[in-house]
Amino acid sequence: MDAKEQIEKQKTKSEPKRKGRRAYLDDYVKDASGSYVYTGTTYRWKNSRKASLGRLWIFALAAFAAQIAAGSISDTGMNGCAWVLLPYAAALITSVSLVWGNYMLTDGGEKIPEYVFQKSAEALPVRALLTAVFSGISLVGELVSMIRQSQFTGSISGALLFSSAEAVSLIFALLLRKKVLRLEWESTGTNQAETEEAEELFGTAPKA
């Protein structure tokens, strides 16, 4: 039995296998000092991390700021129009999730643990698409409401500003999605921490 198998055996004995959202905790094992070390799969940036994150943050914050701006505009006629208000609320929530996903991706470092990768890089394209879709529905709903003057309670200028803000959020959400989908990653398999753990526990590195 090599060192890697011994570590897996140690992990299995330490506690029963978890399922669901907390399953990633099984990838943490204690080292000699009692600290927990991540031994699961990681993903390394192949693109420039700094440049990529810079653009992603610009896109995410712009999409979110546009939603805040849209909600701050008065006399849009959104009150009482569920086909405008509900998609706007959904777009606002999903734009917040873009910022949160970017935070997790940034906090993940150069080598991102698999569970963080799944909640950030893998989830961001879907969140961005939802933001764009809900923004588009809200935009169209506002324009339709403005055209139907009999049911429109706002001002033309307010409606146009709101629609413009939703269009901006839509565009930046799509730009973020495109950027994330173009990122390239290198799966490093088990974390280097596993090698270090094996050397510390057994005086040898796992076999390739």
GROMACS elastic network, one bead per residue, 0.5 to 0.9 nm:
[ bonds ]
;  ai    aj funct       b0    kb
    1     4     6  0.81901   500
    1     5     6  0.61066   500
    1     6     6  0.67643   500
    2     5     6  0.54729   500
    2     6     6  0.64006   500
    2     7     6  0.89281   500
    2   205     6  0.87869   500
    2   206     6  0.64391   500
    2   207     6  0.69482   500
    3     7     6  0.62685   500
    3     8     6  0.87097   500
    3   195     6  0.87803   500
    3   198     6  0.58216   500
    3   199     6  0.82727   500
    3   201     6  0.85634   500
    3   202     6  0.67402   500
    3   203     6  0.89606   500
    3   204     6  0.70916   500
    3   205     6  0.66693   500
    3   206     6  0.50600   500
    3   207     6  0.75783   500
    4     7     6  0.51714   500
    4     8     6  0.63469   500
    4     9     6  0.86352   500
    4   194     6  0.77775   500
    4   195     6  0.80529   500
    4   198     6  0.69254   500
    4   205     6  0.79420   500
    4   207     6  0.73697   500
    5     8     6  0.50383   500
    5     9     6  0.61052   500
    5    10     6  0.85627   500
    5   206     6  0.83025   500
    6    10     6  0.61042   500
    6    11     6  0.86070   500
    6   198     6  0.85340   500
    7    11     6  0.61727   500
    7    12     6  0.85798   500
    7    29     6  0.84160   500
    7   194     6  0.80817   500
    7   197     6  0.83154   500
    7   198     6  0.71254   500
    7   201     6  0.89510   500
    8    11     6  0.50465   500
    8    12     6  0.61676   500
    8    13     6  0.86649   500
    9    12     6  0.50626   500
    9    13     6  0.62318   500
    9    14     6  0.86189   500
   10    13     6  0.52055   500
   10    14     6  0.61082   500
   10    29     6  0.82203   500
   11    14     6  0.52054   500
   11    15     6  0.71224   500
   11    16     6  0.89872   500
   11    26     6  0.71200   500
   11    27     6  0.79439   500
   11    28     6  0.80506   500
   11    29     6  0.63607   500
   11    30     6  0.89469   500
   12    15     6  0.62388   500
   12    16     6  0.67968   500
   12    17     6  0.72546   500
   12    26     6  0.83704   500
   13    16     6  0.74187   500
   14    29     6  0.84127   500
   15    18     6  0.85227   500
   15    26     6  0.82058   500
   16    26     6  0.86161   500
   17    23     6  0.73480   500
   17    26     6  0.66704   500
   18    21     6  0.86134   500
   18    22     6  0.63741   500
   18    24     6  0.79069   500
   18    25     6  0.75168   500
   18    26     6  0.67113   500
   19    22     6  0.63333   500
   19    24     6  0.85496   500
   20    23     6  0.55133   500
   20    24     6  0.86271   500
   21    24     6  0.73675   500
   22    25     6  0.58025   500
   22    26     6  0.81556   500
   23    26     6  0.59011   500
   23    27     6  0.80714   500
   24    27     6  0.55778   500
   24    28     6  0.77099   500
   24    40     6  0.80809   500
   24   114     6  0.83343   500
   24   115     6  0.63720   500
   25    28     6  0.55455   500
   25    29     6  0.86705   500
   25    38     6  0.85667   500
   26    29     6  0.75605   500
   26    38     6  0.89237   500
   26    39     6  0.89078   500
   26    40     6  0.85418   500
   27    37     6  0.81023   500
   27    38     6  0.56259   500
   27    39     6  0.52317   500
   27    40     6  0.50155   500
   27    41     6  0.85947   500
   28    36     6  0.56927   500
   28    37     6  0.52028   500
   28    39     6  0.59535   500
   28    40     6  0.76045   500
   29    34     6  0.89738   500
   29    35     6  0.80310   500
   29    36     6  0.52047   500
   29    37     6  0.53376   500
   29    38     6  0.66617   500
   29    39     6  0.72220   500
   29   194     6  0.89944   500
   29   197     6  0.88873   500
   30    33     6  0.75990   500
   30    34     6  0.52781   500
   30    35     6  0.52868   500
   30    37     6  0.60512   500
   30    38     6  0.89900   500
   30   197     6  0.87651   500
   31    34     6  0.53238   500
   31    35     6  0.55574   500
   31    36     6  0.62241   500
   31    37     6  0.65739   500
   31   197     6  0.63649   500
   31   200     6  0.80388   500
   31   201     6  0.79558   500
   32    35     6  0.74664   500
   32   197     6  0.82721   500
   32   200     6  0.74343   500
   32   201     6  0.72716   500
   33    36     6  0.88166   500
   37   193     6  0.65069   500
   37   194     6  0.78124   500
   37   197     6  0.80204   500
   38    41     6  0.87965   500
   38   113     6  0.79400   500
   38   190     6  0.89090   500
   38   191     6  0.68575   500
   38   192     6  0.89389   500
   38   193     6  0.65296   500
   38   194     6  0.75053   500
   39    42     6  0.86967   500
   39   113     6  0.89612   500
   39   190     6  0.57544   500
   39   192     6  0.74259   500
   39   193     6  0.59140   500
   39   194     6  0.50452   500
   39   195     6  0.86854   500
   39   197     6  0.88003   500
   40   113     6  0.69687   500
   40   114     6  0.70916   500
   40   189     6  0.72624   500
   40   191     6  0.56254   500
   40   193     6  0.89678   500
   40   194     6  0.81986   500
   41   112     6  0.85192   500
   41   113     6  0.61972   500
   41   114     6  0.54701   500
   41   115     6  0.87002   500
   41   187     6  0.71686   500
   41   188     6  0.64306   500
   41   191     6  0.58377   500
   42   111     6  0.57825   500
   42   112     6  0.51720   500
   42   114     6  0.52087   500
   42   115     6  0.87354   500
   42   117     6  0.80819   500
   42   186     6  0.84532   500
   42   187     6  0.59917   500
   42   188     6  0.54822   500
   42   189     6  0.61449   500
   42   190     6  0.66326   500
   42   191     6  0.60425   500
   43   110     6  0.80808   500
   43   111     6  0.53554   500
   43   112     6  0.50125   500
   43   113     6  0.65258   500
   43   114     6  0.67454   500
   43   117     6  0.72717   500
   43   185     6  0.61272   500
   43   186     6  0.55356   500
   43   188     6  0.59063   500
   43   189     6  0.79990   500
   44   109     6  0.87880   500
   44   110     6  0.58671   500
   44   112     6  0.63982   500
   44   184     6  0.88084   500
   44   185     6  0.56796   500
   44   186     6  0.50605   500
   44   187     6  0.63290   500
   44   188     6  0.68669   500
   45    48     6  0.70790   500
   45    49     6  0.62082   500
   45   110     6  0.62713   500
   45   111     6  0.71309   500
   45   112     6  0.84188   500
   45   183     6  0.80857   500
   45   184     6  0.67334   500
   45   185     6  0.51979   500
   45   186     6  0.65708   500
   46    49     6  0.78588   500
   46   183     6  0.76904   500
   46   184     6  0.54118   500
   46   185     6  0.53057   500
   46   186     6  0.64420   500
   47    50     6  0.88414   500
   47    51     6  0.82885   500
   47    52     6  0.70962   500
   47   183     6  0.64950   500
   47   184     6  0.61629   500
   47   185     6  0.77098   500
   48    51     6  0.54868   500
   48    52     6  0.59573   500
   48    53     6  0.84558   500
   49    52     6  0.52277   500
   49    53     6  0.59822   500
   49    54     6  0.84215   500
   49   106     6  0.88378   500
   49   109     6  0.89050   500
   49   110     6  0.74422   500
   50    53     6  0.53454   500
   50    54     6  0.60947   500
   50    55     6  0.88593   500
   51    54     6  0.50706   500
   51    55     6  0.64958   500
   51    56     6  0.87373   500
   52    55     6  0.54179   500
   52    56     6  0.62374   500
   52    57     6  0.86591   500
   52   179     6  0.79986   500
   52   180     6  0.86226   500
   52   183     6  0.80614   500
   53    57     6  0.59715   500
   53    58     6  0.85097   500
   53   102     6  0.77940   500
   53   105     6  0.83128   500
   53   106     6  0.70287   500
   54    57     6  0.53330   500
   54    58     6  0.63571   500
   54    59     6  0.88269   500
   55    58     6  0.50776   500
   55    59     6  0.62224   500
   55    60     6  0.85761   500
   55   176     6  0.79750   500
   55   179     6  0.81321   500
   56    59     6  0.51652   500
   56    60     6  0.60221   500
   56    61     6  0.84510   500
   56   102     6  0.70824   500
   56   175     6  0.86456   500
   56   176     6  0.58938   500
   56   179     6  0.72794   500
   56   180     6  0.77893   500
   57    60     6  0.51066   500
   57    61     6  0.58764   500
   57    62     6  0.82024   500
   57    99     6  0.74645   500
   57   102     6  0.66844   500
   57   103     6  0.86833   500
   57   176     6  0.86833   500
   58    61     6  0.54199   500
   58    62     6  0.59295   500
   58    63     6  0.85431   500
   58   172     6  0.85437   500
   58   176     6  0.87338   500
   59    62     6  0.51825   500
   59    63     6  0.61542   500
   59    64     6  0.86251   500
   59   169     6  0.88105   500
   59   171     6  0.88865   500
   59   172     6  0.51130   500
   59   173     6  0.65973   500
   59   174     6  0.87511   500
   59   175     6  0.67363   500
   59   176     6  0.55172   500
   60    63     6  0.52479   500
   60    64     6  0.62049   500
   60    65     6  0.85280   500
   60    95     6  0.71357   500
   60    96     6  0.84128   500
   60    98     6  0.56697   500
   60    99     6  0.55828   500
   60   102     6  0.75277   500
   60   128     6  0.86579   500
   60   169     6  0.89011   500
   60   172     6  0.70980   500
   60   173     6  0.68474   500
   60   176     6  0.67807   500
   61    64     6  0.50276   500
   61    65     6  0.58232   500
   61    66     6  0.83744   500
   61    95     6  0.83256   500
   61    96     6  0.88130   500
   61    98     6  0.82285   500
   61    99     6  0.65859   500
   61   172     6  0.88721   500
   62    65     6  0.50526   500
   62    66     6  0.60143   500
   62    67     6  0.86388   500
   62   168     6  0.78579   500
   62   169     6  0.67684   500
   62   172     6  0.65146   500
   62   173     6  0.84702   500
   63    66     6  0.52672   500
   63    67     6  0.65169   500
   63    68     6  0.89371   500
   63    92     6  0.89351   500
   63    95     6  0.62480   500
   63    96     6  0.89163   500
   63    98     6  0.84655   500
   63   131     6  0.83246   500
   63   165     6  0.89416   500
   63   166     6  0.85912   500
   63   168     6  0.68342   500
   63   170     6  0.70381   500
   63   171     6  0.78834   500
   63   172     6  0.54304   500
   63   173     6  0.58947   500
   64    67     6  0.52096   500
   64    68     6  0.64194   500
   64    69     6  0.86906   500
   64    91     6  0.88507   500
   64    92     6  0.69146   500
   64    93     6  0.89647   500
   64    94     6  0.86914   500
   64    96     6  0.62888   500
   64    98     6  0.79578   500
   64    99     6  0.75767   500
   64   169     6  0.69228   500
   64   173     6  0.89798   500
   65    68     6  0.50307   500
   65    69     6  0.60606   500
   65    70     6  0.85279   500
   65    95     6  0.87629   500
   65   165     6  0.88847   500
   65   169     6  0.79128   500
   66    70     6  0.60614   500
   66    71     6  0.86327   500
   66   164     6  0.88327   500
   66   165     6  0.51475   500
   66   166     6  0.65998   500
   66   167     6  0.85606   500
   66   168     6  0.63415   500
   66   169     6  0.53392   500
   67    70     6  0.50306   500
   67    71     6  0.62866   500
   67    72     6  0.86761   500
   67    88     6  0.78234   500
   67    89     6  0.89860   500
   67    91     6  0.73359   500
   67    92     6  0.56705   500
   67    95     6  0.75804   500
   67   135     6  0.84560   500
   67   165     6  0.67294   500
   67   166     6  0.65903   500
   67   168     6  0.87526   500
   67   169     6  0.64900   500
   68    71     6  0.52118   500
   68    72     6  0.63010   500
   68    92     6  0.74708   500
   68   165     6  0.88517   500
   69    72     6  0.50558   500
   69    73     6  0.65580   500
   69   162     6  0.79529   500
   69   165     6  0.67186   500
   70    73     6  0.55293   500
   70    74     6  0.88713   500
   70    76     6  0.89536   500
   70    88     6  0.86958   500
   70   161     6  0.74443   500
   70   163     6  0.78062   500
   70   164     6  0.83168   500
   70   165     6  0.54398   500
   70   166     6  0.67138   500
   71    74     6  0.80157   500
   71    88     6  0.82686   500
   71    92     6  0.89121   500
   71   162     6  0.77600   500
   72   162     6  0.88620   500
   73    76     6  0.66508   500
   73   158     6  0.64200   500
   73   159     6  0.85555   500
   73   161     6  0.73877   500
   73   162     6  0.65552   500
   74    77     6  0.82467   500
   74   154     6  0.79946   500
   74   155     6  0.86342   500
   74   158     6  0.62614   500
   74   159     6  0.88027   500
   74   162     6  0.88839   500
   75    78     6  0.78103   500
   75    79     6  0.88154   500
   75   153     6  0.74105   500
   75   155     6  0.54126   500
   75   156     6  0.83961   500
   75   157     6  0.83166   500
   75   158     6  0.53434   500
   75   159     6  0.72436   500
   76    79     6  0.78761   500
   76   142     6  0.78225   500
   76   146     6  0.87683   500
   76   152     6  0.87660   500
   76   153     6  0.76877   500
   76   155     6  0.61592   500
   76   156     6  0.77077   500
   76   157     6  0.80183   500
   76   160     6  0.80740   500
   76   161     6  0.81600   500
   76   162     6  0.65866   500
   77    80     6  0.77707   500
   77    81     6  0.74619   500
   77    84     6  0.89688   500
   77   142     6  0.76129   500
   77   145     6  0.76151   500
   77   146     6  0.77320   500
   77   151     6  0.87637   500
   77   152     6  0.58055   500
   77   155     6  0.71088   500
   77   158     6  0.79858   500
   77   159     6  0.69331   500
   78    81     6  0.53351   500
   78    82     6  0.78300   500
   78    83     6  0.87205   500
   78    84     6  0.59630   500
   78    85     6  0.59221   500
   78   142     6  0.71154   500
   78   145     6  0.84903   500
   78   152     6  0.85899   500
   78   153     6  0.80840   500
   78   154     6  0.76075   500
   78   159     6  0.85007   500
   79    82     6  0.79235   500
   79    84     6  0.84946   500
   79    85     6  0.71785   500
   79   153     6  0.80096   500
   79   154     6  0.86904   500
   80    83     6  0.89742   500
   80    84     6  0.87094   500
   80    85     6  0.78288   500
   81    84     6  0.54615   500
   81    85     6  0.60273   500
   81    86     6  0.83829   500
   81   141     6  0.84034   500
   81   142     6  0.85511   500
   81   145     6  0.79940   500
   81   152     6  0.89934   500
   82    86     6  0.55033   500
   82    87     6  0.80916   500
   83    86     6  0.60356   500
   83    87     6  0.66663   500
   83    88     6  0.87172   500
   83   137     6  0.78550   500
   83   138     6  0.69645   500
   83   141     6  0.59134   500
   83   142     6  0.82742   500
   84    87     6  0.58125   500
   84    88     6  0.61230   500
   84    89     6  0.87379   500
   84   137     6  0.73563   500
   84   139     6  0.74833   500
   84   140     6  0.81811   500
   84   141     6  0.51774   500
   84   142     6  0.59440   500
   84   145     6  0.84999   500
   85    88     6  0.51193   500
   85    89     6  0.61617   500
   85    90     6  0.86986   500
   85   138     6  0.72015   500
   85   141     6  0.89750   500
   86    89     6  0.51471   500
   86    90     6  0.62737   500
   86    91     6  0.86279   500
   86   134     6  0.87693   500
   86   138     6  0.79245   500
   87    91     6  0.60109   500
   87    92     6  0.85204   500
   87   133     6  0.86419   500
   87   135     6  0.68088   500
   87   136     6  0.85581   500
   87   137     6  0.62992   500
   87   138     6  0.53158   500
   87   141     6  0.89421   500
   88    91     6  0.50157   500
   88    92     6  0.61428   500
   88    93     6  0.86729   500
   88   134     6  0.65276   500
   88   135     6  0.63509   500
   88   137     6  0.81064   500
   88   138     6  0.54753   500
   88   139     6  0.85046   500
   88   166     6  0.83932   500
   89    92     6  0.51136   500
   89    93     6  0.63259   500
   89    94     6  0.87447   500
   89   134     6  0.85571   500
   90    93     6  0.51705   500
   90    94     6  0.62025   500
   90    95     6  0.85309   500
   90   130     6  0.84900   500
   90   131     6  0.76244   500
   90   134     6  0.63597   500
   90   135     6  0.83947   500
   91    94     6  0.51621   500
   91    95     6  0.59879   500
   91    96     6  0.85941   500
   91   130     6  0.72633   500
   91   132     6  0.74796   500
   91   133     6  0.79338   500
   91   134     6  0.50290   500
   91   135     6  0.55880   500
   91   138     6  0.83570   500
   91   166     6  0.89085   500
   91   169     6  0.87202   500
   92    95     6  0.51458   500
   92    96     6  0.63663   500
   92    97     6  0.88213   500
   92   131     6  0.76239   500
   92   134     6  0.87797   500
   92   135     6  0.85379   500
   93    96     6  0.51683   500
   93    97     6  0.64879   500
   93    98     6  0.89722   500
   93   131     6  0.82649   500
   94    98     6  0.64553   500
   94    99     6  0.89816   500
   94   127     6  0.60346   500
   94   128     6  0.74190   500
   94   130     6  0.67478   500
   94   131     6  0.53674   500
   94   134     6  0.87230   500
   95    98     6  0.50404   500
   95    99     6  0.67350   500
   95   100     6  0.88373   500
   95   127     6  0.76955   500
   95   128     6  0.74415   500
   95   130     6  0.87837   500
   95   131     6  0.59102   500
   95   169     6  0.83205   500
   95   173     6  0.79865   500
   96    99     6  0.52587   500
   96   100     6  0.63446   500
   96   101     6  0.86552   500
   97   101     6  0.59318   500
   97   102     6  0.84436   500
   97   124     6  0.82187   500
   97   127     6  0.68968   500
   97   128     6  0.87081   500
   98   101     6  0.50918   500
   98   102     6  0.61579   500
   98   103     6  0.85951   500
   98   120     6  0.87504   500
   98   124     6  0.64035   500
   98   127     6  0.64792   500
   98   128     6  0.66992   500
   98   131     6  0.85904   500
   98   173     6  0.84222   500
   98   176     6  0.88563   500
   99   102     6  0.51108   500
   99   103     6  0.62254   500
   99   104     6  0.87990   500
  100   104     6  0.63307   500
  100   105     6  0.86568   500
  100   120     6  0.82538   500
  101   104     6  0.51585   500
  101   105     6  0.61901   500
  101   106     6  0.85889   500
  101   119     6  0.68548   500
  101   121     6  0.75329   500
  101   123     6  0.75575   500
  101   124     6  0.63116   500
  101   127     6  0.88664   500
  102   105     6  0.50241   500
  102   106     6  0.60651   500
  102   107     6  0.84618   500
  102   120     6  0.66387   500
  102   121     6  0.82388   500
  102   124     6  0.79878   500
  103   106     6  0.51023   500
  103   107     6  0.59920   500
  103   108     6  0.84666   500
  103   120     6  0.83036   500
  104   107     6  0.50408   500
  104   108     6  0.60061   500
  104   116     6  0.67322   500
  104   117     6  0.83017   500
  104   119     6  0.76689   500
  104   120     6  0.60100   500
  104   121     6  0.89147   500
  105   108     6  0.51738   500
  105   109     6  0.74394   500
  105   112     6  0.76722   500
  105   116     6  0.71814   500
  105   117     6  0.69975   500
  105   119     6  0.83929   500
  105   120     6  0.54361   500
  105   121     6  0.66660   500
  106   109     6  0.60948   500
  106   110     6  0.87359   500
  107   112     6  0.85762   500
  108   111     6  0.68129   500
  108   113     6  0.69594   500
  108   116     6  0.67003   500
  108   117     6  0.78360   500
  109   112     6  0.58753   500
  109   113     6  0.89549   500
  111   188     6  0.83671   500
  111   191     6  0.86305   500
  112   115     6  0.83351   500
  112   116     6  0.64544   500
  112   117     6  0.60196   500
  113   116     6  0.54016   500
  113   117     6  0.61547   500
  113   118     6  0.87699   500
  113   191     6  0.82923   500
  114   118     6  0.61635   500
  114   119     6  0.87307   500
  115   118     6  0.52196   500
  115   119     6  0.65035   500
  115   120     6  0.88084   500
  116   119     6  0.51935   500
  116   120     6  0.61408   500
  116   121     6  0.82107   500
  117   120     6  0.51868   500
  117   121     6  0.53596   500
  117   122     6  0.63646   500
  117   123     6  0.83506   500
  118   121     6  0.62310   500
  118   123     6  0.62723   500
  119   122     6  0.62791   500
  119   123     6  0.53649   500
  119   124     6  0.78085   500
  120   123     6  0.52034   500
  120   124     6  0.57035   500
  121   124     6  0.55517   500
  121   125     6  0.75990   500
  121   180     6  0.67231   500
  121   181     6  0.84916   500
  121   183     6  0.87985   500
  122   125     6  0.67855   500
  122   126     6  0.80277   500
  122   180     6  0.84779   500
  122   181     6  0.87654   500
  123   126     6  0.56593   500
  123   127     6  0.63516   500
  123   128     6  0.87220   500
  124   127     6  0.50134   500
  124   128     6  0.58984   500
  124   129     6  0.84587   500
  124   176     6  0.81765   500
  124   177     6  0.68433   500
  124   180     6  0.72313   500
  125   128     6  0.51034   500
  125   129     6  0.61296   500
  125   130     6  0.86491   500
  125   173     6  0.88640   500
  125   174     6  0.85438   500
  125   176     6  0.75849   500
  125   178     6  0.77010   500
  125   179     6  0.89311   500
  125   180     6  0.66005   500
  125   181     6  0.69251   500
  126   129     6  0.51036   500
  126   130     6  0.62213   500
  126   131     6  0.86336   500
  126   177     6  0.77930   500
  127   130     6  0.51212   500
  127   131     6  0.61915   500
  127   132     6  0.86694   500
  127   173     6  0.85517   500
  127   177     6  0.83465   500
  128   131     6  0.50415   500
  128   132     6  0.62259   500
  128   133     6  0.86370   500
  128   170     6  0.86201   500
  128   172     6  0.86793   500
  128   174     6  0.63207   500
  128   175     6  0.86455   500
  128   176     6  0.67353   500
  128   177     6  0.55609   500
  129   132     6  0.50798   500
  129   133     6  0.61173   500
  129   134     6  0.86067   500
  129   170     6  0.86564   500
  129   173     6  0.68530   500
  129   174     6  0.65823   500
  129   177     6  0.69052   500
  130   133     6  0.50444   500
  130   134     6  0.60304   500
  130   135     6  0.83047   500
  130   173     6  0.86738   500
  131   134     6  0.53631   500
  131   135     6  0.59555   500
  131   136     6  0.84626   500
  131   169     6  0.76937   500
  131   170     6  0.67077   500
  131   173     6  0.63271   500
  131   174     6  0.85075   500
  132   135     6  0.51048   500
  132   136     6  0.60391   500
  132   137     6  0.86476   500
  132   166     6  0.87062   500
  132   167     6  0.85730   500
  132   169     6  0.69868   500
  132   171     6  0.71946   500
  132   172     6  0.82921   500
  132   173     6  0.56871   500
  132   174     6  0.64300   500
  133   136     6  0.50822   500
  133   137     6  0.62313   500
  133   138     6  0.86319   500
  133   170     6  0.73911   500
  134   137     6  0.50816   500
  134   138     6  0.61281   500
  134   139     6  0.84873   500
  134   170     6  0.83359   500
  135   138     6  0.51277   500
  135   139     6  0.60333   500
  135   140     6  0.86287   500
  135   163     6  0.89467   500
  135   166     6  0.52916   500
  135   167     6  0.69596   500
  135   168     6  0.89553   500
  135   169     6  0.67658   500
  135   170     6  0.56319   500
  136   139     6  0.50036   500
  136   140     6  0.61323   500
  136   141     6  0.84061   500
  136   163     6  0.89688   500
  136   166     6  0.69543   500
  136   167     6  0.69846   500
  136   170     6  0.65520   500
  137   140     6  0.52329   500
  137   141     6  0.59622   500
  137   142     6  0.85391   500
  138   141     6  0.50303   500
  138   142     6  0.61238   500
  138   143     6  0.86776   500
  138   163     6  0.78788   500
  138   166     6  0.72339   500
  139   142     6  0.52430   500
  139   143     6  0.63626   500
  139   144     6  0.86916   500
  139   162     6  0.76110   500
  139   164     6  0.79526   500
  139   165     6  0.86434   500
  139   166     6  0.58117   500
  139   167     6  0.69347   500
  140   143     6  0.51379   500
  140   144     6  0.60718   500
  140   145     6  0.84438   500
  140   163     6  0.78834   500
  141   144     6  0.51336   500
  141   145     6  0.60176   500
  141   146     6  0.85474   500
  142   145     6  0.50077   500
  142   146     6  0.61199   500
  142   147     6  0.86480   500
  142   159     6  0.65548   500
  142   160     6  0.85028   500
  142   162     6  0.79174   500
  142   163     6  0.67275   500
  143   146     6  0.50076   500
  143   147     6  0.62001   500
  143   148     6  0.86506   500
  143   159     6  0.72158   500
  143   160     6  0.78824   500
  143   163     6  0.72331   500
  144   147     6  0.51090   500
  144   148     6  0.62424   500
  145   148     6  0.51901   500
  145   149     6  0.70772   500
  145   150     6  0.88289   500
  145   151     6  0.67434   500
  145   152     6  0.56425   500
  145   153     6  0.88616   500
  145   159     6  0.89365   500
  146   149     6  0.58303   500
  146   150     6  0.89493   500
  146   151     6  0.80377   500
  146   152     6  0.55571   500
  146   153     6  0.84497   500
  146   154     6  0.79522   500
  146   155     6  0.82633   500
  146   156     6  0.70086   500
  146   159     6  0.69301   500
  146   160     6  0.89442   500
  147   150     6  0.86745   500
  147   151     6  0.89916   500
  147   152     6  0.78346   500
  148   151     6  0.59454   500
  148   152     6  0.63447   500
  149   153     6  0.79707   500
  150   153     6  0.83786   500
  152   155     6  0.81836   500
  154   157     6  0.86417   500
  154   158     6  0.68412   500
  154   159     6  0.69935   500
  155   158     6  0.52038   500
  155   159     6  0.61975   500
  155   160     6  0.86253   500
  156   159     6  0.51574   500
  156   160     6  0.61515   500
  156   161     6  0.86311   500
  157   160     6  0.51493   500
  157   161     6  0.61643   500
  157   162     6  0.85693   500
  158   161     6  0.51805   500
  158   162     6  0.61221   500
  158   163     6  0.85575   500
  159   162     6  0.51011   500
  159   163     6  0.60761   500
  159   164     6  0.85185   500
  160   163     6  0.50507   500
  160   164     6  0.60474   500
  160   165     6  0.85968   500
  161   164     6  0.50315   500
  161   165     6  0.62052   500
  161   166     6  0.86636   500
  162   165     6  0.51581   500
  162   166     6  0.62886   500
  162   167     6  0.86344   500
  163   166     6  0.51011   500
  163   167     6  0.61438   500
  163   168     6  0.86668   500
  164   168     6  0.62297   500
  164   169     6  0.87125   500
  165   168     6  0.50717   500
  165   169     6  0.63121   500
  165   170     6  0.86169   500
  166   169     6  0.50865   500
  166   170     6  0.61139   500
  166   171     6  0.86565   500
  167   171     6  0.61783   500
  167   172     6  0.86924   500
  168   171     6  0.51931   500
  168   172     6  0.62496   500
  168   173     6  0.84992   500
  169   172     6  0.53305   500
  169   173     6  0.60014   500
  169   174     6  0.86057   500
  170   173     6  0.52128   500
  170   174     6  0.63127   500
  170   175     6  0.87079   500
  171   174     6  0.52508   500
  171   175     6  0.62270   500
  171   176     6  0.87104   500
  172   176     6  0.61009   500
  172   177     6  0.85584   500
  173   176     6  0.51212   500
  173   177     6  0.62649   500
  173   178     6  0.86982   500
  174   178     6  0.61440   500
  174   179     6  0.85672   500
  175   178     6  0.51286   500
  175   179     6  0.61708   500
  175   180     6  0.86890   500
  176   179     6  0.50970   500
  176   180     6  0.61757   500
  176   181     6  0.85989   500
  177   180     6  0.52655   500
  177   181     6  0.61753   500
  177   182     6  0.86665   500
  178   181     6  0.52650   500
  178   182     6  0.63350   500
  178   183     6  0.89713   500
  179   182     6  0.52172   500
  179   183     6  0.65410   500
  180   183     6  0.52954   500
  180   184     6  0.87745   500
  181   184     6  0.82112   500
  187   190     6  0.88011   500
  188   191     6  0.67914   500
  188   192     6  0.84047   500
  189   192     6  0.88835   500
  190   193     6  0.81283   500
  190   194     6  0.68170   500
  190   195     6  0.86445   500
  191   194     6  0.56202   500
  191   195     6  0.75317   500
  192   195     6  0.52219   500
  192   196     6  0.65184   500
  192   197     6  0.86179   500
  193   196     6  0.50147   500
  193   197     6  0.59315   500
  193   198     6  0.84889   500
  194   198     6  0.60875   500
  194   199     6  0.85748   500
  194   205     6  0.86842   500
  194   206     6  0.82744   500
  195   198     6  0.51222   500
  195   199     6  0.62304   500
  195   200     6  0.86017   500
  195   204     6  0.83733   500
  195   205     6  0.54695   500
  195   206     6  0.62070   500
  196   199     6  0.51069   500
  196   200     6  0.61363   500
  196   201     6  0.85909   500
  196   204     6  0.88825   500
  196   205     6  0.73217   500
  197   200     6  0.50917   500
  197   201     6  0.60566   500
  197   202     6  0.83065   500
  197   205     6  0.84611   500
  198   201     6  0.51405   500
  198   202     6  0.55780   500
  198   203     6  0.68376   500
  198   204     6  0.62119   500
  198   205     6  0.56032   500
  198   206     6  0.66364   500
  199   202     6  0.54167   500
  199   205     6  0.51692   500
  199   206     6  0.80976   500
  200   203     6  0.56804   500
  200   204     6  0.77219   500
  200   205     6  0.88907   500
  201   204     6  0.81178   500
  202   205     6  0.79705   500
  204   207     6  0.88774   500
  205   208     6  0.89497   500
